[in-house]
Amino acid sequence: MNQNIRLVALDMDGTLLNHEGQISVTDQTAIKEITAQGIEVVISTGRPYTGLPAELLCSLGVHYAITANGAGVYTLPDKTCLHASCMQPELLYPILKELQKKDIHIDAFVHGDRYGLQSNYAKIDTLAMPQSLRDYIRNSGTLFEDLAALIWENRLEVEKMTLNFYPLADGSFKDRESVISLLAQHPEVTFLSGGYHNLEFTKTGTTKGMGLRFLCEHLGISLSQTMACGDTQNDIDILQTAAIGVAMGNADREVQELADYVTLTNEECGVAAAIHRFIGSIQSPDSI
């Protein structure tokens, strides 16, 4: 075993989860074997806490999750928030009022929960993403008629906003370019894509890498003892923050180019392959 790695951070969608939204038995086995040896395995996701399969993760020895692109760091399974970096109502309300005028799918993450617009949910099946993700969006969260008003009137602090776009016949996505122009006018937020042409935005400076730094300090682990795996733009910062940044074989090209190593795809148990490559305590997925 490589004694240098004490913490492994894993993205979920496109990394730990396959196209059916499941964690393979091979990846589960790899995680259980290294957590049993005292290595922390941490989830690092754009999802809110409520989007985690917490019971399964706990059974694998996972105790922490960096959620909402670093805006909320939680313990499992009790949903205790150790660190938060939220957008205040004064910041978010004017942006969200403009976004709600557009024909896009909008979700807000508040203290680990997903809040959605009631009007969006009739069109979920038109979103360009795997059925497992559409089902996840449909079956999680609480729906409201006016998110902007809800946030303003209840003084809600928001971890992250996720914007999904409806595909057009020419291959582009409705209102996506105008939303990019809108968000670019607000340097107080950071926006990027978490996959499937979506846009996600958080308070400026909030990243998965920031969440990793916090958690390492909390656990007394050096960043030089960390590895991270991911596949999309919202993983770039944590891959560059960790000592070893691993891109999935299905990762965006820019992510692969910036990573230290490219593993197998999420359909080929690339997480287990990376653990085998850099920690070496399990069999290669090819031999399992």
C-alpha positions as CSV (number, residue, x, y, z in Angstrom):
1,M,0.0,0.0,0.0
2,N,1.1,3.6,-0.7
3,Q,1.4,5.0,2.8
4,N,1.4,8.6,1.4
5,I,-2.3,8.7,0.5
6,R,-4.5,9.2,3.5
7,L,-7.6,10.8,1.8
8,V,-9.3,10.0,-1.5
9,A,-12.0,12.5,-2.8
10,L,-14.5,11.1,-5.2
11,D,-16.9,13.0,-7.5
12,M,-20.2,11.2,-8.0
13,D,-22.0,11.8,-11.3
14,G,-19.7,10.6,-14.2
15,T,-17.1,9.3,-11.7
16,L,-18.3,7.1,-8.9
17,L,-21.8,6.6,-10.4
18,N,-22.4,4.8,-13.7
19,H,-25.1,5.7,-16.2
20,E,-27.7,3.9,-14.2
21,G,-26.8,6.1,-11.2
22,Q,-25.3,3.1,-9.3
23,I,-21.9,2.5,-7.6
24,S,-20.5,-0.8,-9.0
25,V,-19.7,-3.6,-6.8
26,T,-16.0,-3.3,-7.9
27,D,-15.9,0.3,-6.8
28,Q,-17.7,-0.4,-3.6
29,T,-15.2,-3.2,-2.8
30,A,-12.2,-0.9,-3.4
31,I,-13.6,1.8,-1.2
32,K,-14.4,-0.6,1.7
33,E,-10.9,-2.1,1.5
34,I,-9.1,1.3,1.8
35,T,-11.4,2.8,4.5
36,A,-10.9,-0.4,6.5
37,Q,-7.2,0.5,6.4
38,G,-7.8,4.0,7.8
39,I,-7.8,5.9,4.6
40,E,-10.6,8.5,4.5
41,V,-12.8,8.4,1.4
42,V,-14.7,11.6,0.9
43,I,-17.4,12.4,-1.5
44,S,-16.8,15.6,-3.6
45,T,-19.9,16.4,-5.5
46,G,-22.0,19.2,-7.1
47,R,-25.1,17.5,-5.5
48,P,-26.6,18.7,-2.3
49,Y,-26.4,16.5,0.8
50,T,-29.9,15.1,0.1
51,G,-28.6,13.8,-3.3
52,L,-26.2,11.4,-1.6
53,P,-26.9,7.7,-1.1
54,A,-25.9,8.3,2.6
55,E,-26.8,4.8,3.9
56,L,-24.7,3.0,1.2
57,L,-21.8,5.4,1.6
58,C,-21.7,4.9,5.4
59,S,-21.7,1.2,4.9
60,L,-18.5,1.6,2.8
61,G,-16.8,3.6,5.5
62,V,-17.4,7.1,4.1
63,H,-18.0,9.7,6.8
64,Y,-17.6,13.1,5.0
65,A,-19.0,14.8,1.9
66,I,-17.9,18.0,0.1
67,T,-21.3,19.0,-1.5
68,A,-22.6,21.7,-3.7
69,N,-19.2,22.3,-5.3
70,G,-17.6,23.0,-1.9
71,A,-20.4,25.2,-0.5
72,G,-21.3,22.7,2.2
73,V,-19.1,20.2,3.9
74,Y,-21.1,17.6,5.9
75,T,-20.7,14.5,8.0
76,L,-22.5,11.3,7.2
77,P,-25.1,10.1,8.2
78,D,-26.2,12.9,10.5
79,K,-26.0,15.8,8.0
80,T,-23.9,18.0,10.4
81,C,-22.6,21.0,8.4
82,L,-18.9,21.5,9.3
83,H,-18.3,24.3,6.8
84,A,-20.6,26.5,4.6
85,S,-19.9,29.1,2.0
86,C,-23.3,30.4,0.9
87,M,-24.8,33.1,-1.2
88,Q,-26.8,35.6,0.8
89,P,-30.3,36.7,-0.3
90,E,-29.1,40.2,-1.2
91,L,-26.7,38.7,-3.7
92,L,-28.9,36.0,-5.1
93,Y,-32.3,37.6,-5.3
94,P,-31.7,40.0,-8.3
95,I,-29.9,37.3,-10.3
96,L,-32.6,34.7,-9.6
97,K,-35.4,37.2,-10.6
98,E,-33.8,37.5,-14.0
99,L,-33.1,33.8,-14.4
100,Q,-36.8,33.0,-13.6
101,K,-37.8,35.0,-16.7
102,K,-36.0,32.5,-18.9
103,D,-37.1,29.0,-20.0
104,I,-34.6,27.0,-18.0
105,H,-34.7,24.4,-15.3
106,I,-33.6,25.9,-12.0
107,D,-32.7,24.3,-8.6
108,A,-31.4,25.9,-5.4
109,F,-29.5,24.0,-2.8
110,V,-30.3,25.2,0.8
111,H,-28.7,23.5,3.8
112,G,-28.2,20.3,1.9
113,D,-31.7,20.2,0.4
114,R,-32.9,20.8,-3.2
115,Y,-35.5,23.4,-3.9
116,G,-37.0,23.5,-7.4
117,L,-39.5,25.5,-9.5
118,Q,-42.9,23.8,-9.8
119,S,-43.2,25.0,-13.4
120,N,-40.0,23.2,-14.5
121,Y,-41.0,19.7,-13.5
122,A,-43.3,19.0,-16.5
123,K,-40.3,19.2,-18.8
124,I,-37.7,17.2,-17.0
125,D,-37.8,14.4,-19.6
126,T,-36.7,16.8,-22.3
127,L,-33.4,17.5,-20.5
128,A,-30.3,16.1,-22.2
129,M,-29.0,13.8,-19.5
130,P,-29.2,10.1,-18.5
131,Q,-32.5,8.8,-17.4
132,S,-31.0,8.1,-13.9
133,L,-30.3,11.8,-13.5
134,R,-33.7,12.9,-14.7
135,D,-35.2,10.5,-12.2
136,Y,-33.0,11.9,-9.4
137,I,-34.2,15.4,-10.2
138,R,-37.8,14.4,-10.4
139,N,-37.8,12.4,-7.2
140,S,-35.8,14.7,-4.9
141,G,-36.4,18.1,-3.6
142,T,-39.3,20.4,-2.7
143,L,-41.1,22.5,-5.3
144,F,-42.1,26.1,-5.1
145,E,-43.8,28.5,-7.5
146,D,-41.3,31.4,-7.0
147,L,-37.8,30.5,-5.8
148,A,-36.6,34.1,-5.8
149,A,-39.5,35.2,-3.5
150,L,-39.0,32.2,-1.2
151,I,-35.3,33.0,-0.8
152,W,-35.9,36.7,-0.2
153,E,-38.8,36.4,2.2
154,N,-37.3,33.7,4.3
155,R,-33.8,35.1,4.2
156,L,-32.4,31.8,3.0
157,E,-28.7,31.3,2.5
158,V,-28.1,29.3,-0.7
159,E,-25.2,26.9,-1.2
160,K,-25.5,26.5,-5.0
161,M,-27.7,27.2,-8.0
162,T,-28.0,24.6,-10.7
163,L,-29.3,25.6,-14.2
164,N,-30.2,22.9,-16.8
165,F,-31.0,23.9,-20.3
166,Y,-33.5,22.5,-22.8
167,P,-31.9,21.2,-26.1
168,L,-32.9,22.7,-29.4
169,A,-33.0,21.0,-32.8
170,D,-29.8,22.6,-34.0
171,G,-27.8,21.1,-31.1
172,S,-27.6,24.2,-29.0
173,F,-29.4,24.8,-25.7
174,K,-32.2,27.3,-25.2
175,D,-31.1,30.5,-23.3
176,R,-27.7,29.1,-22.3
177,E,-25.7,31.8,-24.0
178,S,-27.8,34.6,-22.5
179,V,-27.5,33.1,-19.1
180,I,-23.7,33.0,-19.5
181,S,-23.8,36.7,-20.4
182,L,-26.0,37.4,-17.3
183,L,-23.8,35.5,-14.9
184,A,-20.6,37.1,-16.3
185,Q,-22.0,40.5,-15.2
186,H,-21.8,39.3,-11.5
187,P,-18.2,38.8,-10.4
188,E,-19.6,38.0,-6.9
189,V,-20.5,34.5,-8.2
190,T,-18.4,31.7,-9.8
191,F,-20.1,29.7,-12.6
192,L,-19.0,26.7,-14.5
193,S,-20.4,23.4,-15.9
194,G,-21.0,20.3,-13.9
195,G,-21.8,18.2,-16.9
196,Y,-24.5,17.8,-19.6
197,H,-24.1,21.5,-20.6
198,N,-25.5,22.8,-17.4
199,L,-24.3,25.8,-15.5
200,E,-23.8,25.9,-11.7
201,F,-22.9,28.9,-9.7
202,T,-21.8,29.6,-6.1
203,K,-20.4,32.4,-4.1
204,T,-17.1,33.5,-5.7
205,G,-14.2,31.6,-4.4
206,T,-16.3,28.5,-3.5
207,T,-14.9,25.4,-5.0
208,K,-14.5,21.7,-4.3
209,G,-10.8,22.4,-3.8
210,M,-11.7,24.8,-1.0
211,G,-13.8,22.1,0.6
212,L,-10.8,19.7,0.4
213,R,-8.5,22.2,2.1
214,F,-11.0,22.7,4.9
215,L,-11.6,19.0,5.4
216,C,-7.8,18.2,5.4
217,E,-7.3,20.8,8.1
218,H,-10.2,19.5,10.0
219,L,-8.9,15.9,9.9
220,G,-5.2,16.8,10.3
221,I,-4.3,15.5,6.9
222,S,-1.8,17.2,4.6
223,L,-2.8,18.0,1.0
224,S,0.3,16.1,0.0
225,Q,-1.5,13.0,1.2
226,T,-4.6,13.3,-1.0
227,M,-6.0,12.0,-4.3
228,A,-9.1,13.2,-6.1
229,C,-11.1,11.8,-9.0
230,G,-13.4,13.7,-11.3
231,D,-14.8,14.2,-14.8
232,T,-16.1,17.7,-15.4
233,Q,-15.3,21.4,-15.1
234,N,-16.4,21.6,-11.5
235,D,-13.7,19.0,-10.6
236,I,-10.8,20.9,-12.1
237,D,-10.0,22.9,-8.9
238,I,-10.0,19.8,-6.6
239,L,-7.9,17.8,-9.1
240,Q,-5.3,20.6,-9.0
241,T,-5.6,21.0,-5.2
242,A,-5.0,17.4,-4.4
243,A,-1.5,15.9,-4.6
244,I,-2.8,13.4,-7.3
245,G,-5.5,14.6,-9.6
246,V,-7.2,11.7,-11.5
247,A,-9.5,12.3,-14.5
248,M,-11.9,9.6,-15.5
249,G,-11.6,8.1,-19.0
250,N,-15.0,9.7,-19.8
251,A,-13.9,13.1,-18.5
252,D,-14.1,16.3,-20.5
253,R,-11.0,16.9,-22.6
254,E,-9.9,19.9,-20.6
255,V,-10.1,17.9,-17.4
256,Q,-8.0,15.1,-18.8
257,E,-5.4,17.6,-20.0
258,L,-5.1,19.1,-16.5
259,A,-5.0,15.9,-14.6
260,D,-2.0,14.0,-13.4
261,Y,-3.4,10.7,-14.5
262,V,-6.3,9.4,-16.6
263,T,-8.0,6.3,-15.4
264,L,-10.8,4.1,-16.9
265,T,-14.3,5.4,-17.5
266,N,-17.0,5.4,-14.8
267,E,-18.6,2.4,-16.7
268,E,-15.3,0.5,-16.4
269,C,-14.8,1.0,-12.6
270,G,-12.3,3.8,-13.1
271,V,-12.4,4.7,-9.4
272,A,-11.3,1.2,-8.4
273,A,-8.6,1.3,-11.1
274,A,-7.2,4.6,-9.7
275,I,-7.2,3.3,-6.2
276,H,-5.3,0.2,-7.4
277,R,-2.8,2.4,-9.3
278,F,-2.0,4.8,-6.5
279,I,-2.8,2.9,-3.3
280,G,-2.4,-0.7,-4.5
281,S,-4.4,-2.5,-1.8
282,I,-6.9,-4.2,-4.1
283,Q,-6.9,-6.3,-7.2
284,S,-7.0,-4.6,-10.6
285,P,-10.6,-4.4,-11.9
286,D,-9.6,-6.6,-14.8
287,S,-8.8,-9.4,-12.4
288,I,-12.0,-9.1,-10.3
